[in-house]
Each structure stands twice: as structure tokens, then as C-alpha cells.
Amino acid sequence: MGRDATPPRGPFDSIDALEYWAESYIANPAVIRGGCSFGSLASEILKSEPNLRDAIADGFARWGAEFRDGLITMRDDGTLAKDADIHRLAHVLMAAIRGGMLLTLATGDIAPLRDALLHAVDTVRAAAAPSGDRQ
């Protein structure tokens, strides 16, 4: 992937795919300049048009569904434990990208995004099924 290429979006159906996604953001210098356009737009809209909260929430839900779908696939194929909390893991991934992007944009330093994304991937990895339980 070229350093100016757009980071990939799903399917996030393996830990390797999540790592590739995270590393693609970290390696992309445009991230420091651009931040998260949807999140930034959502924040500004909610300040002036709170009646659009449902529409913004729907946008985040659709984005989160990409993570949930991949996490469900990983749970179903035995990569993640059967009792892995898919919704919590999706929230961790969403918060890592959104918060990491904001801090990176504010500081001009990729470290907050890198740390947040890699920790989020580690959190998913920690929900892995014991090796003897994997298919």
C-alpha cells in the first residue's frame, strides 16, 4: 500500500485484518492532517442541530457494524471465545480510532493514534479462544 493510499475498510474478519487496518492508519501521514472527517462533521452538526442526533448515531452504528460483523465472524470461526463481548469490542475499536485521531490531529503526533489502535487490537486478541478450542 502506498503511504498516501486510503486505509482499508473491512472486512475485519481476522485479527490480521484488524492489524493491517490499524497499521495502515498509523503509516498514513495524511491522518495527521485530516483526522476523522465523519467524526469531526458529526461533532459540529450536533452542536448546532441536536435534532440530527439519531442520524449521526445511525452513521456511527453503520460504521460500528463493520467491526461487529467481523468480530462475529471471528467468534463463529473460533478465533474469538464464544463468550467474547462483541459489542464491547466494537466500541473499543470505534473509540480507539475516533479518540486516537482527535489526539493525533491536536498534537500533530501519530503516537496517540498508534497507541490507541494497537491497544484496541490487543484487546480483541485478548478475547481469543483458548488455542485448544479453536477450529
C-alpha positions in Angstrom: 0.0 0.0 0.0 1.3 3.4 -0.9 1.7 5.9 2.0 -0.9 8.2 0.6 -3.5 5.4 -0.1 -6.7 5.4 1.8 -6.6 2.9 4.7 -8.7 -0.2 4.1 -12.2 -0.7 5.5 -13.3 -4.2 6.3 -14.0 -7.0 6.3 -12.5 -7.1 9.7 -12.9 -10.8 10.0 -9.5 -11.8 11.4 -7.0 -10.3 13.9 -4.6 -10.0 11.0 -7.2 -7.9 9.1 -7.6 -5.6 12.2 -3.8 -5.3 12.5 -3.5 -4.4 8.8 -6.2 -1.8 9.2 -4.6 -0.2 12.2 -1.1 -0.2 10.7 -2.5 1.3 7.5 -3.8 4.3 9.5 -0.6 4.6 11.5 1.6 4.6 8.3 -0.6 7.2 6.5 0.8 10.7 7.0 -2.4 12.2 5.8 -4.0 11.0 9.1 -2.2 13.8 11.0 -3.5 16.4 8.5 -7.0 15.0 8.0 -8.3 13.5 11.2 -11.6 11.7 11.2 -13.9 13.6 8.8 -17.1 11.8 9.8 -16.4 12.3 13.5 -15.5 15.9 13.0 -18.6 16.6 11.0 -20.8 14.8 13.4 -19.4 16.8 16.3 -20.0 20.1 14.6 -23.5 19.1 13.4 -24.6 18.0 16.9 -23.6 21.4 18.4 -25.9 23.3 16.1 -28.5 20.7 15.1 -29.2 18.4 18.1 -32.3 17.1 16.3 -30.0 15.2 13.9 -28.6 13.0 16.8 -30.5 10.0 15.5 -29.0 10.3 12.0 -25.5 10.8 13.4 -26.0 7.8 15.7 -27.1 5.8 12.7 -23.9 6.7 10.9 -21.8 5.6 13.8 -23.9 2.4 14.1 -23.3 1.5 10.4 -19.5 2.1 10.9 -19.6 0.0 14.1 -21.5 -2.8 12.3 -18.4 -3.3 10.1 -16.4 -4.1 13.2 -19.2 -6.2 14.8 -19.7 -8.2 11.6 -16.0 -9.1 11.5 -15.9 -9.8 15.3 -19.0 -12.1 14.9 -17.2 -13.9 12.1 -14.1 -14.4 14.3 -16.3 -15.7 17.2 -18.2 -18.0 14.8 -15.0 -19.4 13.3 -13.4 -20.0 16.7 -10.9 -17.2 16.6 -12.6 -15.4 19.5 -14.0 -17.1 22.6 -17.7 -18.0 22.4 -18.4 -15.5 25.3 -16.5 -12.6 23.7 -18.5 -9.4 24.2 -18.8 -8.4 20.5 -20.5 -5.0 21.2 -17.8 -4.0 23.8 -15.0 -4.9 21.5 -16.6 -2.9 18.6 -16.9 0.1 21.0 -13.3 -0.3 21.9 -12.3 -0.2 18.2 -14.6 2.7 17.5 -13.3 4.7 20.5 -9.7 4.0 19.6 -10.0 5.3 16.1 -12.1 8.3 17.0 -10.2 9.3 20.1 -6.8 8.5 18.6 -7.5 10.5 15.5 -8.6 13.5 17.6 -5.5 13.4 19.8 -3.2 12.9 16.8 -4.8 15.8 15.0 -4.5 18.0 18.1 -0.9 17.2 18.8 0.5 16.5 15.3 1.9 13.3 16.7 0.9 9.9 15.5 1.7 8.3 18.9 -1.9 8.7 20.4 -3.5 7.0 17.4 -0.8 4.3 17.2 -1.2 3.5 20.9 -5.0 3.5 20.9 -5.3 1.4 17.8 -2.7 -1.2 18.8 -4.2 -1.4 22.3 -7.6 -1.9 20.8 -6.3 -4.8 18.5 -4.6 -6.2 21.6 -7.9 -6.1 23.4 -9.5 -8.1 20.6 -6.6 -10.5 20.7 -7.1 -11.0 24.4 -10.7 -12.2 23.7 -9.3 -15.0 21.6 -10.5 -18.5 22.2 -8.0 -20.8 24.0 -5.8 -22.5 21.4 -7.4 -25.9 22.2 -10.9 -24.5 21.5 -10.1 -23.1 18.0 -11.5 -24.8 14.9 
